[in-house]
Amino acid sequence: MRIVSLLPSATEIVYALGAGGEIVGVTHECDFPAAARSKPALTASTLPTGESSLGAASGSNAATIDRHVRERLHSGSSIYALNAQLLAELEPDLIITQELCPVCAVSYEQVGTAMKRLKGDARLVSLEPSSLEDVYQTIDAVGNLIGRREDAVRLVDGLRARERALRAATSAAQFFPRTLVLEWTDPPMSGGHWTPSLVELAGATPILAHPGEDSQRLDWDAIAASDPDAVIVAPCGFDLPMALRATRSLASTPQWRALRAVRSGRVAVVDGNAYVNRPGPRLLDSAEIFAAAIHPEISALPQHPDGWVRLDVGP
């Protein structure tokens, strides 16, 4: 099978199922596992000055990126370009994309238009997970599509086993902190879709969250009123250094500085691009990161030190 993956999470799933060798094309944002970077890239950003749509490769701040994205979407333009000629040359049997979010990947409509140039009878599949359980079902579906059903069963069984182990580890906690996840910092945006369930899995109570729904803009006064016990900052598409810069920029916001989580040093900064924002197998890594950040008193939890840091708020 010749597979084109136009979704980073789908690329991760196919590789996790042992079928990475069947991928013939990916997006410019497919960076995991490392082997995916050697595949032909079919997409590029259309944002100014060569920015990635979410800033992962630029020095722009969160507010600038947000403005560029909103302006392009408001005008009906895409923030991604798709190389239809290369897609035709790759002659795929299966194209995997999504309709969930116009900011996360090339649009379904763009892919449908590009498919008109294909000579063969390629199959177009859209993945739309909005919860952790949906991700498990997505893995099963992809496994069936590419002839890796048994591999999918094993992968999902392994992920469910890690979920059970994490629940067991955090169930004995004496305190289940009210936890706010910010998936963007300027403007502040809530944790949506699968993210609230990761907070619960990590032994905490999600607040100002939107489970199963798109991330939504939050008002700083509402954040101040909620006064969370802990905060996790995982900007969509930002690696850890960029997430740290975005989080530190919040120091100029009075409501942020006044939060008990900030004053007590219970703020974790997470590599959102690698973990939280991609609905694939690494969501269990994300839940383990959340748990380690929220419950430092539980020493047995997996740490994933390359994926997160605790914010140093100074004296």
Secondary structure as the mmCIF struct_conf table of DSSP 4:
data_model
#
loop_
_struct_conf.conf_type_id
_struct_conf.id
_struct_conf.beg_label_comp_id
_struct_conf.beg_label_asym_id
_struct_conf.beg_label_seq_id
_struct_conf.end_label_comp_id
_struct_conf.end_label_asym_id
_struct_conf.end_label_seq_id
STRN STRN1 ILE A 3 SER A 5
BEND BEND1 LEU A 7 LEU A 7
HELX_RH_AL_P HELX_RH_AL_P1 PRO A 8 ALA A 16
TURN_TY1_P TURN_TY1_P1 LEU A 17 GLY A 18
HELX_RH_3T_P HELX_RH_3T_P1 GLY A 20 GLU A 22
STRN STRN2 ILE A 23 GLY A 25
STRN STRN3 VAL A 26 VAL A 26
TURN_TY1_P TURN_TY1_P2 HIS A 28 GLU A 29
BEND BEND2 PHE A 32 PRO A 33
HELX_RH_3T_P HELX_RH_3T_P2 ALA A 34 SER A 38
BEND BEND3 LYS A 39 LYS A 39
HELX_LH_PP_P HELX_LH_PP_P1 PRO A 40 PRO A 40
STRN STRN4 ALA A 41 ALA A 41
STRN STRN5 THR A 43 SER A 45
BEND BEND4 LEU A 47 LEU A 47
HELX_RH_3T_P HELX_RH_3T_P3 PRO A 48 GLY A 50
TURN_TY1_P TURN_TY1_P3 SER A 53 LEU A 54
BEND BEND5 GLY A 55 GLY A 55
TURN_TY1_P TURN_TY1_P4 ALA A 56 ALA A 57
BEND BEND6 SER A 58 SER A 58
HELX_RH_AL_P HELX_RH_AL_P2 ALA A 62 HIS A 74
TURN_TY1_P TURN_TY1_P5 SER A 75 GLY A 76
BEND BEND7 ILE A 79 ILE A 79
STRN STRN6 TYR A 80 LEU A 82
HELX_RH_AL_P HELX_RH_AL_P3 ALA A 84 LEU A 90
BEND BEND8 ASP A 93 ASP A 93
STRN STRN7 LEU A 94 GLN A 98
BEND BEND9 GLU A 99 LEU A 100
TURN_TY1_P TURN_TY1_P6 PRO A 102 CYS A 104
BEND BEND10 ALA A 105 ALA A 105
HELX_RH_AL_P HELX_RH_AL_P4 TYR A 108 ALA A 114
HELX_RH_3T_P HELX_RH_3T_P4 MET A 115 ARG A 117
BEND BEND11 LYS A 119 GLY A 120
STRN STRN8 ARG A 123 LEU A 127
BEND BEND12 SER A 131 SER A 131
HELX_RH_AL_P HELX_RH_AL_P5 LEU A 132 LEU A 145
TURN_TY1_P TURN_TY1_P7 ILE A 146 GLY A 147
HELX_RH_AL_P HELX_RH_AL_P6 ARG A 149 SER A 171
TURN_TY1_P TURN_TY1_P8 ALA A 172 ALA A 172
BEND BEND13 GLN A 174 GLN A 174
STRN STRN9 ARG A 178 THR A 185
TURN_TY1_P TURN_TY1_P9 ASP A 186 PRO A 187
STRN STRN10 PRO A 188 SER A 190
STRN STRN11 GLY A 192 HIS A 193
TURN_TY1_P TURN_TY1_P10 TRP A 194 TRP A 194
HELX_RH_AL_P HELX_RH_AL_P7 THR A 195 LEU A 201
TURN_TY1_P TURN_TY1_P11 ALA A 202 GLY A 203
STRN STRN12 THR A 205 PRO A 206
BEND BEND14 LEU A 208 LEU A 208
STRN STRN13 HIS A 210 PRO A 211
TURN_TY1_P TURN_TY1_P12 GLY A 212 GLY A 212
BEND BEND15 GLU A 213 GLU A 213
STRN STRN14 ARG A 217 ARG A 217
HELX_RH_AL_P HELX_RH_AL_P8 TRP A 220 SER A 226
BEND BEND16 ASP A 229 ASP A 229
STRN STRN15 ALA A 230 VAL A 233
TURN_TY1_P TURN_TY1_P13 CYS A 236 GLY A 237
HELX_RH_AL_P HELX_RH_AL_P9 LEU A 240 ARG A 248
HELX_RH_3T_P HELX_RH_3T_P5 SER A 249 SER A 252
HELX_RH_AL_P HELX_RH_AL_P10 PRO A 254 ALA A 258
HELX_RH_AL_P HELX_RH_AL_P11 ARG A 260 ARG A 263
TURN_TY1_P TURN_TY1_P14 SER A 264 GLY A 265
STRN STRN16 VAL A 267 VAL A 270
TURN_TY1_P TURN_TY1_P15 GLY A 272 ASN A 277
BEND BEND17 ARG A 278 ARG A 278
BEND BEND18 GLY A 280 GLY A 280
TURN_TY1_P TURN_TY1_P16 PRO A 281 ARG A 282
HELX_RH_AL_P HELX_RH_AL_P12 LEU A 283 ILE A 294
TURN_TY1_P TURN_TY1_P17 PRO A 296 GLU A 297
TURN_TY1_P TURN_TY1_P18 SER A 299 ALA A 300
BEND BEND19 LEU A 301 LEU A 301
TURN_TY1_P TURN_TY1_P19 PRO A 305 GLY A 307
STRN STRN17 TRP A 308 ARG A 310
#
